[in-house]
């Protein structure tokens, strides 16, 4: 067994916005229309990584998407 520290599992989801609604793991068609495309990884405590792009997204829009993603990650853990 490795002696590398293990802080617990991490899960990840992709979040897009289709027709103004946030979508977890959107389809390719939804991503084509989406003005938001984020990949978010996290654990039960919080978010550990964010990658993505957005077109004219406000700070509030991004925060909403991040909280949405963190909630969607929980069942994966």
C-alpha positions in Angstrom: 0.0 0.0 0.0 1.3 3.4 -0.9 2.2 5.9 1.8 1.0 8.8 -0.4 -1.6 10.9 1.6 -5.2 10.3 0.5 -7.6 13.1 1.4 -10.6 11.2 0.0 -12.3 10.8 -3.3 -12.8 13.6 -5.9 -15.6 13.7 -8.5 -16.0 15.9 -11.6 -18.9 17.1 -13.8 -19.3 19.3 -16.8 -21.8 22.1 -16.6 -23.3 23.9 -19.5 -26.3 26.3 -19.9 -29.0 25.2 -22.3 -32.0 27.5 -22.9 -31.0 29.5 -19.9 -30.9 26.5 -17.5 -27.8 24.9 -16.0 -27.3 21.3 -17.2 -25.0 18.7 -15.7 -23.0 16.7 -18.3 -24.7 18.4 -21.3 -25.0 16.6 -24.7 -22.8 17.7 -27.6 -25.9 19.5 -29.1 -26.5 21.4 -25.8 -22.8 22.4 -25.6 -23.0 23.8 -29.1 -25.7 26.2 -28.0 -24.3 26.8 -24.5 -22.7 30.1 -23.5 -21.1 28.3 -20.5 -18.9 25.2 -20.5 -17.2 24.3 -17.2 -15.5 21.2 -15.9 -15.5 21.3 -12.2 -13.9 18.8 -9.8 -14.5 18.7 -6.1 -14.9 16.7 -2.9 -17.4 16.8 -0.1 -15.7 19.9 1.3 -15.5 22.1 -1.8 -14.2 22.6 -5.3 -10.6 21.8 -6.1 -10.4 22.5 -9.9 -12.3 24.5 -12.5 -11.6 24.7 -16.2 -13.9 26.2 -18.9 -15.1 29.0 -21.0 -18.0 31.4 -20.8 -19.4 34.1 -23.1 -20.4 37.3 -21.3 -21.1 35.4 -18.0 -21.5 37.6 -14.9 -19.8 36.7 -11.6 -23.2 35.7 -10.2 -23.7 33.3 -13.2 -20.3 31.7 -12.6 -20.9 31.4 -8.8 -24.3 29.8 -9.5 -22.8 27.3 -11.9 -20.0 26.4 -9.4 -22.5 25.8 -6.6 -24.7 23.8 -9.0 -21.6 21.7 -10.0 -20.5 21.1 -6.4 -24.0 19.8 -5.5 -24.0 17.6 -8.6 -20.6 16.1 -7.6 -21.9 14.9 -4.2 -23.7 11.7 -5.4 -20.5 10.7 -7.4 -18.4 10.6 -4.2 
